[in-house]
């Protein structure tokens, strides 16, 4: 089950985001504590994101300012801080926050494009874009649900980058967030205590990340978004029910 969840998560992350919903839910369903499951999800999905980034390497399209390097640095630092917050804050805080984080991410999935059009107030400077990227990366290191889609929504609102052409940049920036978060989790969390689950999810994510990136141009965008959104709504409902118990 975890291997198949990894394939689905890697594919979803490659085509539009939302893979962490599937991976986190699968690990929690097997009895893994939510904080450990979240850290394991981040570590296991990194190779899948890196695989997708390699497939997309020749299609990268970025904005002139800030530079891709500056954006990546903001993602790297923010991801490390978010991972540290996950480990420092009480696990009860994460357990209580997960349903609301899922709900917030689901709203972004469903209405992100409309919200960005409604909130478009002009083009901010590079510093503001970097600050927004930094805050999103902290969220990505702490939880990560739909962080790539949030990045696309943010870039759509603040730059002239088209969401469709921004997918390769999204994959690369999510990989940057996962990279430093993974380093933190490997040294400070207990993700290595259950290696079979970690390896199964990781292998599945690599397979799904490669296949998803190859198939992304062949599937209708509306179908992909519908699949991700359906998963997000279902997982949000499941975690709210668990919290109520």
C-alpha positions in Angstrom: 0.0 0.0 0.0 2.8 2.4 0.9 4.6 1.6 -2.4 1.5 2.4 -4.4 0.9 5.5 -2.4 4.5 6.6 -3.2 3.8 6.1 -7.0 0.7 8.1 -6.7 2.4 10.8 -4.7 5.3 11.1 -7.0 3.1 11.3 -10.0 0.8 13.9 -8.5 3.8 16.1 -7.5 5.1 15.9 -11.0 1.9 16.9 -12.7 0.5 19.5 -10.3 1.1 18.9 -6.7 -0.8 17.3 -3.8 1.3 14.2 -3.5 2.0 14.7 0.2 -1.7 14.3 0.9 -1.6 10.7 -0.4 1.8 9.8 1.2 1.0 11.3 4.6 -2.4 9.6 4.8 -1.0 6.2 3.8 1.7 6.4 6.5 -0.8 7.5 9.2 -3.1 4.7 8.2 -0.4 2.2 9.0 -0.1 3.5 12.5 2.8 5.9 12.1 2.6 9.0 14.4 1.6 12.2 12.3 4.8 14.1 13.0 7.0 11.1 12.0 4.8 10.4 9.0 5.1 14.0 7.9 8.9 13.9 8.2 9.1 10.6 6.4 6.9 11.9 3.6 9.3 14.8 3.1 12.3 12.6 3.0 10.8 10.0 0.7 9.3 12.4 -1.8 12.6 14.3 -2.3 14.0 11.8 -4.8 10.7 11.8 -6.7 10.8 15.5 -7.0 14.4 15.5 -8.0 13.6 12.9 -10.7 10.8 15.1 -12.1 13.1 18.1 -12.0 15.7 16.2 -14.1 13.0 15.4 -16.7 11.9 19.1 -16.8 15.5 20.4 -16.8 15.3 21.7 -20.4 11.9 23.3 -20.0 12.7 25.6 -17.1 11.3 29.1 -17.5 11.8 31.6 -14.8 11.3 35.4 -14.3 14.1 37.8 -14.6 13.9 39.2 -11.1 14.5 37.8 -8.7 16.9 35.3 -10.1 16.3 31.5 -10.0 19.3 31.3 -7.7 17.8 33.8 -5.3 14.5 32.1 -5.3 16.2 28.7 -4.6 18.2 30.1 -1.7 14.9 31.4 -0.2 13.4 27.9 -0.6 16.4 26.2 0.9 16.6 28.4 4.0 12.8 28.4 4.5 12.6 24.7 4.2 15.2 24.2 6.9 13.4 26.6 9.3 10.0 24.9 8.7 11.5 21.5 9.4 13.1 22.8 12.6 9.7 24.1 13.7 8.1 20.7 13.2 10.6 19.1 15.5 10.7 21.9 18.1 7.0 22.5 18.5 5.0 19.9 20.6 3.6 17.0 18.5 0.1 17.9 19.9 0.4 21.2 18.1 1.0 19.5 14.8 -1.8 17.0 15.4 -4.2 19.8 16.0 -2.9 21.9 13.0 -2.9 19.1 10.4 -6.7 19.2 9.6 -6.6 23.0 9.3 -3.5 23.0 7.2 -5.1 20.4 4.9 -8.2 22.6 4.7 -6.2 25.6 3.8 -4.3 23.7 1.2 -7.5 22.4 -0.2 -9.0 25.9 -0.5 -5.8 27.0 -2.4 -6.2 24.0 -4.7 -9.9 24.8 -5.4 -9.8 28.6 -5.6 -6.2 29.6 -5.9 -6.5 30.9 -9.5 -9.6 33.0 -8.6 -8.0 34.4 -5.5 -4.9 35.4 -7.3 -6.9 37.2 -10.0 -9.0 38.9 -7.3 -6.0 40.0 -5.3 -3.8 41.1 -8.1 -2.8 44.6 -7.0 0.2 45.3 -9.1 3.7 43.9 -9.6 5.7 43.8 -6.4 9.5 44.1 -6.3 12.0 41.2 -6.2 12.4 41.6 -2.4 8.6 41.1 -1.9 8.7 38.0 -4.1 11.6 36.5 -2.2 9.9 37.2 1.1 6.8 35.5 -0.1 8.8 32.5 -1.3 10.6 32.3 2.0 7.3 32.2 4.0 5.9 29.6 1.7 9.1 27.5 2.1 8.8 27.6 5.8 5.3 26.2 5.4 6.7 23.6 3.0 9.3 22.5 5.5 6.8 22.3 8.3 3.9 20.6 6.5 4.2 20.9 2.7 0.7 20.0 1.6 0.0 21.8 -1.7 3.1 24.0 -1.2 3.9 23.8 -4.9 0.5 24.8 -5.9 0.7 27.7 -3.5 3.9 28.8 -5.1 2.3 28.7 -8.5 -0.6 30.8 -7.2 1.8 33.3 -5.6 3.9 33.6 -8.8 0.8 34.1 -10.9 -0.3 36.9 -8.6 3.1 38.7 -8.4 4.8 38.0 -11.8 4.0 37.5 -15.4 4.9 33.8 -15.3 2.2 31.6 -16.8 1.1 28.8 -14.5 1.4 26.2 -17.2 5.0 27.1 -18.1 5.9 27.6 -14.4 5.5 23.9 -13.6 9.2 23.0 -14.0 10.2 25.9 -11.7 7.6 24.7 -9.2 9.1 21.2 -9.2 12.6 22.6 -8.7 11.6 24.9 -5.9 9.7 22.2 -4.0 12.7 19.9 -4.4 14.9 22.7 -2.8 12.5 23.0 0.1 12.5 19.2 0.6 16.3 19.1 0.4 17.2 21.0 3.5 14.1 19.7 5.3 15.3 16.2 4.6 18.8 16.9 6.0 17.2 18.2 9.2 14.8 15.2 9.5 17.5 12.6 8.8 19.7 13.9 11.7 17.0 15.1 14.1 13.9 13.0 13.5 13.1 9.3 13.8 12.4 8.6 10.1 15.1 6.0 10.0 13.4 3.9 12.7 11.0 2.4 10.2 13.3 1.9 7.1 11.0 -0.5 5.2 8.1 2.1 5.0 10.6 4.8 4.1 12.2 2.8 1.3 8.8 1.6 -0.1 7.5 5.2 -0.2 10.8 6.5 -1.7 10.9 3.9 -4.5 7.3 4.5 -5.3 7.8 8.3 -5.4 10.8 7.9 -7.9 8.7 5.8 -10.2 5.7 8.1 -10.0 7.9 11.2 -10.3 9.4 10.0 -13.6 6.2 8.6 -15.1 4.2 11.7 -14.0 6.7 14.1 -15.6 6.6 12.1 -18.8 2.8 11.9 -19.0 2.0 15.4 -17.8 1.6 16.7 -21.4 -0.7 13.9 -22.4 -3.4 14.2 -19.8 -6.0 17.0 -19.6 -5.1 19.6 -17.0 -8.7 19.6 -15.8 -8.6 15.9 -15.1 -5.4 16.1 -13.1 -6.7 19.0 -11.0 -9.9 17.1 -10.3 -8.0 14.1 -9.1 -5.8 16.2 -6.8 -8.7 18.1 -5.5 -10.7 15.0 -4.8 -7.8 13.5 -2.8 -7.4 16.8 -0.9 -11.0 17.0 0.1 -11.2 13.3 1.1 -8.0 13.5 3.2 -9.1 16.8 4.9 -12.4 15.1 5.9 -10.5 12.0 7.2 -8.2 14.1 9.4 -11.0 16.2 10.8 -12.8 13.0 11.8 -9.6 11.7 13.4 -9.1 15.0 15.3 -12.7 14.9 16.6 -12.1 11.5 18.1 
